[in-house]
Amino acid sequence: MAWDPTAYLTFDDHRSRPFHDLLARIGATEPRRVVDLGCGPGHLTGLLSARWPGAEIDALDSSPEMVENARARGVAARQADVRDWQPGPTDDVVVTNAVLQWVPEHAELLVRWLGEMPKGGWFAMQVPGNFSAQSHVLVRELLAEPAWSGRVQVRDELAVAPPADYADSVAAVGAEVDAWETTYLHRLTGPDAVLTWISGTALRPVRAALDDAEWDRFRAELAPRLRKAYPPRPDGTTWFPFRRIFLVARAAG
């Protein structure tokens, strides 16, 4: 599945808010090494360097397009799959922002990672929690119709767990846990703003499965459904509620 960094960075100010909220809850003072696990286009990696200027920064992402974009920003990113990543002895802070919802086995990985991190290390995760929202439901409904049935599979409500489930799983390995959820109310601008938003993220598997003409037709069929679910305001802006799930855990010891 290819990624388009330009499309992803549309509405960047809104997408970046959860990262700032996540970063604020990490209590590390002088970590030796900070890992940006799934750094995307690297637009937020610099915040880690600014927060911990004495730390070595390790940024990685599975997408070659994202890694190339991050390197163009001056981030020494490397291409790697998060499922293959293992904590090192000096990885005192690990941050993963809007990544693990793409990894079906991420709940098990969290437990393993927290058990392998240095004593007192901090692990911080944010994932979207809006898979039951109309922005996802309408996509799944359209894909179930005869013209699109069987062409592509997208994530459902089981893509992520409730905050309490994550908290229970990492607490079981002795970690200190801070888990919560926030629903942001984004005020989006532009025509078909919600369609533009999900085209950069949730619809990437759909885009990868369709040719250009099919992609245009799919978006044309989806657009009026999204406009009905998220009607534009008289001034042309659109309210877009977006639930996100957060976990900050400190490894035992």
C-alpha positions in Angstrom: 0.0 0.0 0.0 1.7 3.2 -1.2 1.4 6.4 0.8 1.1 10.0 -0.4 2.9 12.3 2.0 1.3 15.4 0.5 -2.2 14.0 0.9 -1.4 12.8 4.4 -0.2 16.3 5.5 -3.5 17.9 4.4 -5.1 19.2 7.6 -1.7 18.8 9.3 -2.6 21.2 12.1 -5.5 19.0 13.1 -3.7 15.7 12.7 -0.8 17.0 14.8 -2.8 17.9 17.9 -2.9 14.4 19.3 0.9 14.1 19.0 1.4 17.2 21.2 -1.1 15.9 23.8 0.7 12.5 23.8 4.1 14.1 24.2 3.0 16.2 27.1 2.2 13.2 29.2 5.7 11.6 28.9 7.7 12.2 32.0 11.2 11.4 30.8 13.8 14.0 31.5 17.2 12.8 30.0 16.6 9.8 27.8 19.5 8.3 26.0 17.6 7.3 22.9 14.2 8.3 21.6 12.4 6.2 18.9 9.8 7.6 16.6 8.1 4.3 15.7 6.3 5.0 12.4 7.6 8.5 11.8 5.6 9.1 8.6 6.9 12.2 6.7 9.0 13.2 9.7 7.1 16.4 10.2 6.8 15.8 14.0 10.1 14.0 14.6 11.7 17.4 15.2 9.5 17.9 18.3 11.3 14.9 19.9 14.7 16.5 19.2 13.5 19.8 20.7 12.1 18.1 23.8 15.2 16.0 24.4 18.1 17.7 22.7 20.7 15.4 24.3 19.0 12.2 23.0 19.8 10.1 20.0 16.7 10.0 17.7 15.8 6.9 15.8 13.0 7.4 13.2 11.6 4.6 11.1 8.7 3.9 8.9 7.6 1.1 6.6 6.7 3.3 3.7 9.5 4.2 1.3 7.5 7.4 0.2 7.3 8.5 3.8 10.9 7.8 4.5 12.0 9.7 1.5 9.9 12.7 2.5 11.2 12.6 6.1 14.8 12.6 4.8 14.0 15.6 2.6 13.1 17.3 5.9 16.5 16.5 7.4 15.3 13.5 9.5 17.6 10.6 9.4 14.7 8.1 8.9 15.1 4.5 7.9 12.7 2.1 6.3 11.6 -0.7 8.6 8.4 -2.5 9.6 7.3 -1.8 13.2 6.5 -5.5 13.6 10.2 -6.3 13.2 11.3 -3.6 15.7 12.8 -4.6 19.0 13.6 -2.3 21.9 17.3 -1.7 22.4 19.0 -1.3 25.8 19.1 2.5 25.6 15.6 3.0 24.1 14.3 5.1 27.0 11.4 6.7 25.1 9.3 5.2 22.3 6.6 7.2 20.6 4.2 5.7 18.1 1.6 8.1 16.7 -1.4 6.9 14.5 0.5 3.8 13.4 -0.5 0.7 15.3 -4.1 0.7 14.1 -2.6 -0.7 10.8 -1.0 -3.7 12.7 -3.6 -6.3 13.7 -1.3 -7.9 16.3 -0.3 -4.6 18.0 -1.9 -5.5 21.4 0.5 -8.4 21.7 3.4 -6.4 20.5 2.7 -3.8 23.2 3.1 -6.4 25.9 6.3 -7.7 24.5 7.8 -4.3 23.9 7.1 -3.1 27.5 8.6 -6.3 28.8 11.8 -5.8 26.8 12.3 -2.0 27.2 14.9 -0.6 29.7 13.7 -0.3 33.2 11.8 2.9 33.7 11.5 3.4 29.9 8.5 5.3 28.5 6.2 4.0 25.8 3.6 6.4 24.3 1.0 5.4 21.8 -1.9 7.2 20.0 -4.3 5.4 17.6 -7.5 6.6 16.0 -10.6 5.3 17.8 -13.2 6.3 15.2 -13.8 3.1 13.3 -17.5 3.1 14.2 -17.9 6.7 12.9 -19.8 7.4 9.7 -16.6 8.2 7.9 -15.7 4.6 8.2 -19.1 3.0 8.2 -20.1 4.6 4.9 -16.9 3.3 3.3 -17.5 -0.2 4.4 -21.1 0.0 3.2 -20.1 1.2 -0.2 -17.4 -1.5 -0.5 -20.1 -4.1 0.3 -22.2 -3.1 -2.7 -22.1 -5.4 -5.8 -19.9 -3.0 -7.9 -17.1 -3.0 -5.2 -17.7 -6.3 -3.3 -14.6 -8.3 -2.7 -12.2 -5.7 -4.2 -10.6 -4.6 -1.0 -10.8 -5.1 2.8 -10.7 -2.2 5.2 -10.4 -2.1 8.9 -13.5 -2.4 11.1 -14.4 -1.6 14.7 -12.0 -4.2 16.0 -8.9 -2.5 14.6 -8.2 -1.0 18.0 -9.3 -1.8 21.6 -10.8 0.4 24.3 -8.3 2.3 26.4 -9.0 0.0 29.4 -8.0 -3.1 27.5 -4.6 -1.6 26.6 -4.2 -0.5 30.2 -5.0 -3.9 31.6 -2.6 -5.7 29.2 0.5 -3.6 29.9 -0.3 -3.3 33.6 -0.1 -7.1 33.7 3.6 -6.9 32.9 4.2 -4.4 35.7 4.1 -1.2 33.8 2.8 2.1 35.2 -0.2 3.1 33.0 -1.9 6.3 31.9 -4.6 5.7 29.4 -7.4 7.9 28.1 -9.4 8.9 25.1 -10.3 12.3 23.5 -12.8 13.2 20.9 -11.5 16.2 18.9 -14.0 18.4 17.0 -12.1 19.5 13.9 -13.4 22.4 11.9 -12.4 21.5 8.3 -12.2 23.8 5.4 -12.7 23.1 1.7 -15.2 21.2 -0.5 -15.8 17.6 0.5 -13.4 18.1 3.4 -14.1 14.7 5.2 -13.5 12.9 1.9 -10.2 14.8 1.5 -9.3 13.9 5.1 -9.9 10.1 4.7 -8.4 10.0 1.2 -5.0 10.6 2.9 -5.4 7.8 5.5 -8.3 5.5 5.8 -8.9 5.2 2.0 -5.3 4.2 1.2 -6.1 0.5 0.9 -8.9 1.4 -1.5 -6.7 3.6 -3.6 -4.1 0.8 -3.8 -6.7 -1.7 -5.1 -8.3 0.5 -7.8 -7.1 2.0 -11.0 -7.4 5.8 -11.6 -10.8 5.6 -13.2 -12.2 3.3 -10.5 -10.8 5.5 -7.8 -12.5 8.6 -9.3 -15.8 6.7 -9.5 -15.5 5.4 -6.0 -14.9 8.9 -4.6 -17.8 10.3 -6.6 -20.1 7.7 -5.1 -18.8 8.2 -1.6 -18.8 12.0 -1.6 -22.6 12.7 -1.4 -22.9 10.1 1.4 -20.2 11.9 3.4 -21.8 15.3 2.7 -25.1 14.0 4.2 -23.4 12.6 7.3 -21.2 15.7 7.7 -23.1 18.6 6.2 -21.1 21.7 5.4 -21.9 24.8 7.5 -23.2 28.0 5.9 -19.6 29.4 5.9 -18.4 26.3 4.0 -16.6 24.7 6.9 -17.4 21.2 8.2 -17.4 19.8 11.8 -15.6 16.5 12.0 -15.6 14.7 15.3 -12.6 12.4 15.7 -12.0 10.0 18.7 -8.5 9.0 19.5 -7.1 6.6 22.1 -3.9 7.3 24.1 -1.6 5.1 26.2 1.5 6.2 28.1 3.2 3.4 30.0 6.4 3.2 32.0 8.3 -0.1 32.0 8.6 -1.9 35.3 11.6 -1.0 37.4 
